[in-house]
Amino acid sequence: MRGTCQRKVRRITEHSDGQFPETWCLRVMQCRQCRKTHRELPDWIIPYKRCSAEMYAEIAVCDEEEDQKVCCDGTTITVVRLWVEWFLNYARHIAKAMKILYPGFSPIPDNKPLADRLTYFVRLVVNSGNWVHNRSAYPVAD
């Protein structure tokens, strides 16, 4: 344990509509071997993102004309949709590799809600050491 830091995250909950960020106190730990610091993130926080997994899922499936639940412009909605599509595809490939390495491994089914799948795959990618750490790495649309 090295200390704590504060992180602001937009989240949709029963008490909050996601328009204003909540401030969370995260533990900061340092690896004894590599000396790098790491933040302990709850399952619903996506690394390097300022919105929760639930919020990303809500934005990805929202109808721009009718849905007032998410407070974003059309460009942000498009970028979030592209990122979610890219990330789920990337995570499925990691899940296939995990299945080869660990035959007993069974990933979350595709019929689960998007928020559940996104939360699950974020944890899988982070815990397997396959998270892309380059903050400027954006998905490229074909």
C-alpha atoms as a printed R data frame, in Angstrom:
    type eleno elety resid chain resno       x       y       z
1   ATOM     1    CA   MET     A     1   0.000   0.000   0.000
2   ATOM     2    CA   ARG     A     2   1.445   3.340  -1.022
3   ATOM     3    CA   GLY     A     3  -1.424   5.747  -0.420
4   ATOM     4    CA   THR     A     4  -4.659   6.880  -1.988
5   ATOM     5    CA   CYS     A     5  -5.774   9.078  -4.861
6   ATOM     6    CA   GLN     A     6  -9.064  10.582  -5.922
7   ATOM     7    CA   ARG     A     7 -10.793   9.717  -9.175
8   ATOM     8    CA   LYS     A     8 -13.871  11.375 -10.649
9   ATOM     9    CA   VAL     A     9 -16.185   9.004 -12.504
10  ATOM    10    CA   ARG     A    10 -19.593   9.568 -14.091
11  ATOM    11    CA   ARG     A    11 -21.931   6.768 -13.093
12  ATOM    12    CA   ILE     A    12 -25.619   5.974 -13.504
13  ATOM    13    CA   THR     A    13 -27.095   4.689 -10.244
14  ATOM    14    CA   GLU     A    14 -30.431   4.905  -8.473
15  ATOM    15    CA   HIS     A    15 -29.221   8.108  -6.749
16  ATOM    16    CA   SER     A    16 -27.296   9.643  -9.660
17  ATOM    17    CA   ASP     A    17 -28.110  10.197 -13.318
18  ATOM    18    CA   GLY     A    18 -24.475  10.276 -14.476
19  ATOM    19    CA   GLN     A    19 -24.464  13.959 -15.385
20  ATOM    20    CA   PHE     A    20 -22.124  14.934 -12.537
21  ATOM    21    CA   PRO     A    21 -19.030  12.930 -11.653
22  ATOM    22    CA   GLU     A    22 -18.737  11.228  -8.290
23  ATOM    23    CA   THR     A    23 -15.386  11.395  -6.499
24  ATOM    24    CA   TRP     A    24 -13.945   8.066  -5.370
25  ATOM    25    CA   CYS     A    25 -10.942   7.440  -3.149
26  ATOM    26    CA   LEU     A    26  -8.791   4.664  -4.673
27  ATOM    27    CA   ARG     A    27  -5.956   2.778  -3.015
28  ATOM    28    CA   VAL     A    28  -2.563   3.110  -4.683
29  ATOM    29    CA   MET     A    29  -0.263   0.118  -4.398
30  ATOM    30    CA   GLN     A    30   3.353  -0.374  -5.449
31  ATOM    31    CA   CYS     A    31   4.687  -3.678  -6.760
32  ATOM    32    CA   ARG     A    32   7.643  -4.872  -4.681
33  ATOM    33    CA   GLN     A    33   9.323  -6.417  -7.729
34  ATOM    34    CA   CYS     A    34   8.880  -3.891 -10.558
35  ATOM    35    CA   ARG     A    35   8.283  -0.840  -8.297
36  ATOM    36    CA   LYS     A    36   5.390   0.342 -10.508
37  ATOM    37    CA   THR     A    37   2.325   1.855  -8.889
38  ATOM    38    CA   HIS     A    38  -1.175   0.535  -9.533
39  ATOM    39    CA   ARG     A    39  -4.618   1.766  -8.544
40  ATOM    40    CA   GLU     A    40  -7.160  -0.656  -7.149
41  ATOM    41    CA   LEU     A    41 -10.248  -0.109  -9.308
42  ATOM    42    CA   PRO     A    42 -13.777  -1.303  -8.576
43  ATOM    43    CA   ASP     A    43 -15.271  -3.592 -11.240
44  ATOM    44    CA   TRP     A    44 -17.409  -0.862 -12.756
45  ATOM    45    CA   ILE     A    45 -14.539   1.573 -13.481
46  ATOM    46    CA   ILE     A    46 -12.894   1.283 -16.895
47  ATOM    47    CA   PRO     A    47  -9.164   2.127 -16.739
48  ATOM    48    CA   TYR     A    48  -8.283   5.525 -18.280
49  ATOM    49    CA   LYS     A    49 -11.980   6.375 -18.769
50  ATOM    50    CA   ARG     A    50 -14.033   8.960 -16.901
51  ATOM    51    CA   CYS     A    51 -17.348   7.113 -17.223
52  ATOM    52    CA   SER     A    52 -18.356   3.815 -15.654
53  ATOM    53    CA   ALA     A    53 -18.954   0.614 -17.620
54  ATOM    54    CA   GLU     A    54 -22.708   1.076 -17.082
55  ATOM    55    CA   MET     A    55 -22.500   4.594 -18.481
56  ATOM    56    CA   TYR     A    56 -20.528   3.427 -21.534
57  ATOM    57    CA   ALA     A    57 -23.110   0.697 -22.147
58  ATOM    58    CA   GLU     A    58 -25.964   3.197 -21.776
59  ATOM    59    CA   ILE     A    59 -24.305   5.597 -24.233
60  ATOM    60    CA   ALA     A    60 -23.555   2.780 -26.712
61  ATOM    61    CA   VAL     A    61 -27.189   1.668 -26.925
62  ATOM    62    CA   CYS     A    62 -28.920   5.049 -26.559
63  ATOM    63    CA   ASP     A    63 -31.152   6.553 -29.201
64  ATOM    64    CA   GLU     A    64 -29.685  10.001 -29.870
65  ATOM    65    CA   GLU     A    65 -33.093  11.538 -30.617
66  ATOM    66    CA   GLU     A    66 -35.154  10.209 -27.708
67  ATOM    67    CA   ASP     A    67 -32.801   9.255 -24.874
68  ATOM    68    CA   GLN     A    68 -32.148  12.086 -22.431
69  ATOM    69    CA   LYS     A    69 -30.542   9.766 -19.859
70  ATOM    70    CA   VAL     A    70 -27.062  10.325 -21.261
71  ATOM    71    CA   CYS     A    71 -25.759  13.844 -21.604
72  ATOM    72    CA   CYS     A    72 -23.495  13.617 -24.681
73  ATOM    73    CA   ASP     A    73 -23.264  15.087 -28.126
74  ATOM    74    CA   GLY     A    74 -23.467  12.957 -31.273
75  ATOM    75    CA   THR     A    75 -19.691  12.802 -31.745
76  ATOM    76    CA   THR     A    76 -19.128  11.483 -28.221
77  ATOM    77    CA   ILE     A    77 -21.838   8.866 -28.722
78  ATOM    78    CA   THR     A    78 -20.174   7.744 -31.964
79  ATOM    79    CA   VAL     A    79 -16.719   7.536 -30.334
80  ATOM    80    CA   VAL     A    80 -18.100   5.552 -27.390
81  ATOM    81    CA   ARG     A    81 -19.948   3.149 -29.721
82  ATOM    82    CA   LEU     A    82 -16.777   2.580 -31.766
83  ATOM    83    CA   TRP     A    83 -14.707   1.996 -28.634
84  ATOM    84    CA   VAL     A    84 -17.231  -0.462 -27.141
85  ATOM    85    CA   GLU     A    85 -17.437  -2.394 -30.424
86  ATOM    86    CA   TRP     A    86 -13.631  -2.488 -30.764
87  ATOM    87    CA   PHE     A    87 -13.109  -3.410 -27.116
88  ATOM    88    CA   LEU     A    88 -15.644  -6.270 -27.068
89  ATOM    89    CA   ASN     A    89 -14.078  -7.716 -30.225
90  ATOM    90    CA   TYR     A    90 -10.596  -7.418 -28.657
91  ATOM    91    CA   ALA     A    91 -11.825  -8.976 -25.402
92  ATOM    92    CA   ARG     A    92 -13.457 -11.911 -27.223
93  ATOM    93    CA   HIS     A    93 -10.087 -12.735 -28.788
94  ATOM    94    CA   ILE     A    94  -8.480 -12.683 -25.346
95  ATOM    95    CA   ALA     A    95 -11.284 -14.932 -24.047
96  ATOM    96    CA   LYS     A    96 -10.574 -17.396 -26.884
97  ATOM    97    CA   ALA     A    97  -6.895 -17.433 -25.934
98  ATOM    98    CA   MET     A    98  -7.830 -17.982 -22.275
99  ATOM    99    CA   LYS     A    99 -10.026 -20.909 -23.328
100 ATOM   100    CA   ILE     A   100  -7.034 -22.478 -25.111
101 ATOM   101    CA   LEU     A   101  -4.710 -21.899 -22.141
102 ATOM   102    CA   TYR     A   102  -7.295 -22.932 -19.539
103 ATOM   103    CA   PRO     A   103  -9.782 -25.461 -21.007
104 ATOM   104    CA   GLY     A   104 -12.135 -25.115 -18.014
105 ATOM   105    CA   PHE     A   105 -12.521 -21.369 -18.598
106 ATOM   106    CA   SER     A   106 -15.980 -20.267 -19.771
107 ATOM   107    CA   PRO     A   107 -16.547 -16.572 -20.581
108 ATOM   108    CA   ILE     A   108 -19.772 -14.676 -20.009
109 ATOM   109    CA   PRO     A   109 -22.485 -15.495 -22.605
110 ATOM   110    CA   ASP     A   110 -23.314 -12.946 -25.327
111 ATOM   111    CA   ASN     A   111 -26.983 -12.836 -24.271
112 ATOM   112    CA   LYS     A   112 -26.164 -10.922 -21.056
113 ATOM   113    CA   PRO     A   113 -26.849  -7.154 -20.935
114 ATOM   114    CA   LEU     A   114 -24.147  -4.968 -22.481
115 ATOM   115    CA   ALA     A   115 -23.202  -3.398 -19.131
116 ATOM   116    CA   ASP     A   116 -22.590  -6.846 -17.594
117 ATOM   117    CA   ARG     A   117 -20.516  -8.001 -20.592
118 ATOM   118    CA   LEU     A   118 -18.491  -4.792 -20.623
119 ATOM   119    CA   THR     A   119 -17.776  -4.980 -16.884
120 ATOM   120    CA   TYR     A   120 -16.814  -8.657 -17.177
121 ATOM   121    CA   PHE     A   121 -14.519  -8.177 -20.169
122 ATOM   122    CA   VAL     A   122 -12.811  -5.114 -18.663
123 ATOM   123    CA   ARG     A   123 -11.859  -7.224 -15.628
124 ATOM   124    CA   LEU     A   124 -10.760 -10.114 -17.868
125 ATOM   125    CA   VAL     A   125  -8.536  -7.919 -20.043
126 ATOM   126    CA   VAL     A   126  -7.035  -6.007 -17.107
127 ATOM   127    CA   ASN     A   127  -6.400  -9.096 -14.957
128 ATOM   128    CA   SER     A   128  -4.873 -11.028 -17.864
129 ATOM   129    CA   GLY     A   129  -2.337  -8.225 -18.413
130 ATOM   130    CA   ASN     A   130  -3.650  -7.392 -21.898
131 ATOM   131    CA   TRP     A   131  -4.963  -3.891 -21.284
132 ATOM   132    CA   VAL     A   132  -3.688  -1.436 -23.915
133 ATOM   133    CA   HIS     A   133  -1.970   1.195 -21.771
134 ATOM   134    CA   ASN     A   134  -1.437   3.796 -24.477
135 ATOM   135    CA   ARG     A   135  -3.973   6.518 -23.733
136 ATOM   136    CA   SER     A   136  -3.838   7.777 -27.304
137 ATOM   137    CA   ALA     A   137  -4.707   4.367 -28.782
138 ATOM   138    CA   TYR     A   138  -8.083   4.943 -30.420
139 ATOM   139    CA   PRO     A   139  -9.958   2.341 -32.427
140 ATOM   140    CA   VAL     A   140  -9.810   2.816 -36.153
141 ATOM   141    CA   ALA     A   141 -13.079   2.551 -38.071
142 ATOM   142    CA   ASP     A   142 -12.959   0.462 -41.250
